[in-house]
Structures are given as structure tokens and as C-alpha cells.
Amino acid sequence: MSDTTATTANAASASSNPLLDFSDLPRFGEIRTCDARARRAARTEKAAVDRAASPDTPATWNDIVETVERETEKLCRARGIVGI
């Protein structure tokens, strides 16, 4: 999957997932505590960490730190919203 395709897929996923939509304030009315979307955010974060830890990933700030930080921030916000 190309970076552009991944970015487009992530944007579409975020718009349908109130926990990952950073365009404005959290959409509290759409969040359900038993929602599997928080688990999806955790899987996305883990995938970013796995990619960063891969020997094939260039050892650059952008490829490792910024990528992991971006996904970690999403999960931290989602956890903060639902209180986990």
C-alpha cells in the first residue's frame, strides 16, 4: 500500500470513527463505551510501532519517531475521551 493510499484510508477511517476524528472537538454523542473502534486504534498504533521496529525501516526521525508519535497521539486521545 502506498503512503497516499494509506493516508486516504486512514482519513476515511477517522471520519467514520469519532474516537479518531481530530477535525474538531470529540463527537461525544457518537461514542459507545463498548465500541471496538478503540481496539482498532490500538491495532493501528501497534502496527506503526512494528513498522518502526522493522529492520527494513530507514533509521530516520520521520520514519520512526514521527510515525509512532502520530499514531500514539491518536490512541492517547481516544483513551482520554472514553476514560481507559
C-alpha positions in Angstrom: 0.0 0.0 0.0 1.4 3.4 -1.0 1.7 6.2 1.5 -1.1 8.1 -0.4 -3.4 5.1 -0.3 -2.7 4.6 3.4 -3.3 8.2 4.2 -6.6 8.2 2.3 -7.7 5.0 4.0 -6.8 6.4 7.4 -8.7 9.7 6.7 -11.8 7.7 5.7 -11.5 5.5 8.8 -11.0 8.6 11.0 -14.1 10.3 9.7 -16.2 7.3 10.5 -14.6 6.8 13.9 -15.5 9.5 16.4 -12.5 8.5 18.5 -10.0 9.2 15.7 -11.6 12.3 14.2 -9.3 15.2 15.0 -11.0 17.7 12.8 -12.9 19.3 15.7 -14.0 18.6 19.3 -14.7 15.0 20.1 -18.1 13.7 18.8 -19.2 12.5 22.3 -22.7 11.7 21.1 -21.4 9.0 18.7 -19.0 7.3 21.1 -20.1 4.0 22.7 -18.1 2.5 25.6 -18.2 -1.0 24.2 -17.1 0.3 20.8 -14.5 -1.8 19.0 -13.1 1.4 17.4 -10.7 1.9 20.4 -9.3 -1.6 19.8 -8.8 -0.6 16.1 -6.9 2.5 17.2 -4.7 0.2 19.4 -4.0 -2.1 16.5 -3.1 0.8 14.3 -0.7 2.1 16.9 0.9 -1.4 17.3 1.2 -1.7 13.5 3.1 1.7 13.5 5.4 0.5 16.2 6.0 -2.8 14.4 6.8 -0.9 11.1 9.2 1.4 13.0 11.0 -1.6 14.6 11.3 -3.4 11.3 14.9 -3.7 10.0 13.6 -2.5 6.6 12.5 0.9 8.1 15.1 3.6 7.4 16.6 4.9 10.7 15.3 8.5 10.3 13.4 10.7 12.7 10.4 10.9 10.3 10.1 7.2 9.7 10.4 6.1 13.3 9.7 8.9 15.8 7.1 11.0 14.0 5.2 7.9 12.6 4.9 6.3 16.1 4.2 9.6 17.8 1.4 10.4 15.3 -0.4 7.0 16.0 0.3 7.1 19.7 -1.3 10.6 19.9 -4.5 9.2 18.3 -4.7 6.4 20.8 -4.0 8.6 23.8 -6.8 11.0 22.7 -9.2 8.1 22.2 -8.3 6.6 25.6 -8.8 10.0 27.3 -12.2 10.5 25.7 -13.6 7.2 26.9 -11.6 7.1 30.2 -9.5 4.0 29.6 
